[in-house]
Amino acid sequence: MKQNIRWGVIGLGNIAHKFVKDLQLVEGANLTAVASRSIEKAKEFASIYNAKKAYGGYQELYESEEVDVIYIATPHSFHANIAIEAMKNGKHILCEKPLGVNSIEVHKMIATAQKHKVFLMEALWTRFNPSIVKIKELIAQNVIGDIKYIHADFAFQALDRSEDGRLLNPNLAGGSLLDIGIYPIFLSYLLLGKPNEIQAFSKMYKTGIEVQTSMIFDFESAQATLYSGLNSKSDMKATISGTKGSIFIQPRWHETQGFSVEIDSELMEYDLSTTGMGFYYEILEVQNCISRNKIESELWSHQNSKDLIGLIDSVRAKTGVVFPFEN
Ligand SMILES: NC(=O)c1ccc[n+]([C@@H]2O[C@H](COP(=O)([O-])OP(=O)(O)OC[C@H]3O[C@@H](n4cnc5c(N)ncnc54)[C@H](OP(=O)(O)O)[C@@H]3O)[C@@H](O)[C@H]2O)c1
């Protein structure tokens, strides 16, 4: 029988609404409490999604007896402090990507999970997307041969947004890399591991954030070209090309509903539409891990999160992207 797990949510913005809609689709997942900086906002969110408790401050949720696991959906710059305080209070954590803004934060978060023996996972939902899971399986079966080339991009026009908002504000760790560049870097890391060398170029915006970044990850016998940007759109497709064939992931590839495999000019289509928006699968993983008293997922482990932020740190070091609070 599935264990019932009580969920709390912190930061009731855009993604929290989408996530909670998927949470309602997962058997045994119960939204019991939500926390906002504003009690009115918390009450409204709780009434829409039928949560028992609404808190007008985050501390109350850390200390709440009503929740087992907290989903953190605040801007990046608050992830580490919130997760650490909640874990000290014995709460399990699913934290939006990136887990922390840099390796120092991520290492502290993981050390806290280990010390307090609570579950901690970065909400890298693409890892659990059915197409990505299938692609990893096909590659392990050598269907496209040895990977020689990966291309993945993620860009959209965001310069019309508020300069105080989390995308354009450097004090909230804004910029393209941590928000969306993390996905192309993730795909390359998932399939090829860590590169031998990284080349990267970034452009900065007047607010002080990095607004577009092109990256080449060079491996022993493969290359990945990766891109993220907030000043124009990209087609958001991903290509994985091997010695025997290629895989083309449908846009937007990080939340894809399918892909095609081309071998000897023959195209095979895979239609793997997601349940809900796709957050469903990471939620299932959290439920399974907590039910088994695990403190990390084997599919997206603590080491995976350390490696991913390490790669982002390396790109930032190449292109000189530093947040004001890191000085
Ligand atoms: N997986 C995905 O597809 C996906 C998509 C979008 C975003 N995300 C991630 O989710 C996180 C939140 O993104 P979002 O788009 O939901 O952001 P958002 O709409 O701006 O919401 C963030 C929430 O964080 C809280 N918050 C606390 N301190 C804040 C501050 N100083 N300024 C602004 N908000 C503050 C606010 O909630 P209260 O007012 O209720 O306290 C706010 O509503 C980010 O880490 C992002 O990377 C993931």
The ligand as a Gaussian input file, in Angstrom:
#p B3LYP/6-31G(d) Opt

LIG

0 1
 N       10.601000      23.367000     -12.850000
 C       10.210000      24.358000     -13.611000
 O        9.756000      24.186000     -14.729000
 C       10.296000      25.749000     -13.098000
 C        9.652000      26.768000     -13.791000
 C        9.697000      28.052000     -13.268000
 C       10.413000      28.284000     -12.110000
 N       11.068000      27.267000     -11.487000
 C       11.835000      27.525000     -10.254000
 O       10.926000      27.832000      -9.217000
 C       11.425000      28.870000      -8.393000
 C       10.382000      29.975000      -8.330000
 O       10.091000      30.431000      -9.633000
 P        8.696000      31.165000      -9.973000
 O        8.705000      31.398000     -11.433000
 O        7.558000      30.447000      -9.363000
 O        8.936000      32.549000      -9.218000
 P        7.850000      33.614000      -8.745000
 O        6.594000      33.487000      -9.527000
 O        8.558000      34.899000      -8.689000
 O        7.517000      33.133000      -7.266000
 C        8.480000      33.007000      -6.285000
 C        7.822000      33.104000      -4.912000
 O        8.887000      33.127000      -3.950000
 C        8.475000      33.887000      -2.828000
 N        9.492000      34.878000      -2.448000
 C       10.157000      34.927000      -1.284000
 N       10.980000      35.960000      -1.228000
 C       10.854000      36.613000      -2.382000
 C       11.439000      37.799000      -2.908000
 N       12.326000      38.530000      -2.213000
 N       11.075000      38.189000      -4.129000
 C       10.201000      37.484000      -4.848000
 N        9.591000      36.347000      -4.403000
 C        9.918000      35.931000      -3.165000
 C        7.163000      34.548000      -3.174000
 O        6.165000      33.788000      -2.540000
 P        5.356000      34.340000      -1.264000
 O        5.011000      35.767000      -1.600000
 O        4.202000      33.439000      -1.246000
 O        6.234000      34.243000      -0.063000
 C        7.035000      34.379000      -4.671000
 O        5.701000      34.273000      -5.084000
 C       12.777000      29.256000      -8.985000
 O       13.804000      28.634000      -8.259000
 C       12.766000      28.710000     -10.403000
 O       14.023000      28.277000     -10.867000
 C       11.010000      26.016000     -11.959000

